[in-house]
Amino acid sequence: MSEPTNSMAGFGPASGSRCGFVAILGAPNVGKSTLLNTLVGTKVSIVSPKVQTTRSRVLGICIREAAQLVFIDTPGIFQPKRRLDRAMVAAAWGGAKDGDMVLLLVDAERGIDKNTAAILDNLANARAGTDDNAAVANKPMLLAINKIDAVPKNTLLELAAKLDARGLFDEIFMISALDGNGVADLEARLAAMAPLGPWMFPEDQISDMPGRLLAAEITREKIYLQLRQELPYAATVETETWENWQDGSIKIEQIIYVERPSQKAIVLGHKGERIKSIGATARAELEHLLETRIHLFLFVKVREKWGDDPERYRDWGLDFNA
């Protein structure tokens, strides 16, 4: 999980190489992170049944023949209520502006819900040059309808027709991000549309996310998966220390911040059983991803209103003043 440097431009085939940035947009929990992980071939973005789990823009990188595709997994776009919500939505539209292509993901089961309808309206306004997102106006826009195995064919075709009628999309794809159905065709089309030019990252790099942040995100995912409704969005995770030991293993110390003492008790669980379980599942996944032994130590601290701390936003790559 190394970070690019200015000397990286020029990677790739000697001739005919392509490199394209693809911004993945969509309402919360439509499968953006699942699609990104499927495209890259391994986990670079956390996945949870809870909505709004992706907080910052995550870059996932894959190679398709002579093309390098750099996917920007953005936070789900929804009607913001809190400062963190506003920063996440701003990051999503910022990702659209940064991409060479825009890919809108729609959940076949939910169809055109209020969040998706708002995104479609914003994209239409961008095409017309009538709002702040006009930077996406001339970018190729593709539509992928996800979870196609969950609805009858007639329902799927009706949804595709309604979305196509908006006149926004160059092409429409039917996919299942979870099992990979249709994803290869989507990837091939994106590769063909990528601009000619040198690769921006080495061939073996799959993300620009630093290891410390990835480790924190993995632990945060395990908290969401285990606590579900008990601790909705009141926790965040920071990697305090990262030590590479001589035997090749890594010692990682993380702090889980919550807003109230009662939430700390929830994370710890009876006799510390819950945090042990969170640590065990996070450690196992990190060992799989990093291919080495991990010594993971978790601590829980109370920090009121951590969601209003500018330092947290810098760590996530979000604009505190959005």
CORWOVEN-V667647 format. One record per backbone hydrogen bond with DSSP energy under -1.0 kcal/mol. NH is the residue of the N-H (numbers start at 1). CO is the residue of the C=O. If there is no record, write none. Layout:
# CORWOVEN-V667647
((NH:CO) (NH:CO))
This chain:
# CORWOVEN-V667647
((8:5) (10:199) (11:8) (11:199) (18:66) (19:195) (20:68) (22:70) (23:101) (24:72) (25:103) (35:31) (36:32) (37:33) (38:34) (39:35) (40:36) (41:37) (58:73) (60:71) (61:206) (62:69) (64:67) (67:64) (68:18) (69:62) (70:20) (71:60) (72:22) (73:58) (74:24) (77:26) (86:82) (87:83) (88:84) (89:85) (90:86) (91:87) (92:88) (93:89) (94:90) (95:91) (96:92) (97:93) (98:94) (99:95) (100:21) (101:21) (102:140) (103:23) (104:142) (105:25) (106:144) (108:146) (111:107) (113:111) (117:113) (118:114) (119:115) (120:116) (121:117) (122:118) (123:119) (124:120) (125:121) (126:122) (127:123) (128:124) (130:125) (134:131) (136:133) (137:134) (139:136) (142:102) (143:171) (144:104) (145:173) (146:106) (148:175) (150:147) (156:152) (157:153) (158:154) (159:155) (160:156) (161:157) (162:158) (163:159) (164:160) (165:161) (166:163) (167:164) (170:141) (173:143) (175:145) (176:181) (180:176) (183:180) (186:182) (187:183) (188:184) (189:185) (190:186) (191:187) (192:188) (193:189) (194:190) (197:17) (199:11) (205:202) (214:210) (215:211) (216:212) (217:213) (218:214) (219:215) (220:216) (221:217) (222:218) (223:219) (224:220) (225:221) (226:222) (227:223) (228:224) (230:227) (236:257) (238:255) (240:253) (241:253) (243:251) (245:249) (248:245) (250:293) (251:243) (252:295) (253:241) (254:297) (255:238) (256:299) (257:236) (258:301) (264:260) (265:261) (266:262) (267:263) (268:264) (269:265) (272:269) (273:270) (275:268) (276:272) (277:273) (278:274) (279:275) (280:276) (281:277) (282:278) (283:279) (284:280) (285:281) (286:282) (287:283) (288:284) (289:285) (290:286) (291:287) (295:250) (297:252) (299:254) (301:256) (303:258) (306:303) (308:305) (309:306) (312:309) (313:309) (314:310) (315:311) (316:312) (318:313) (322:319))
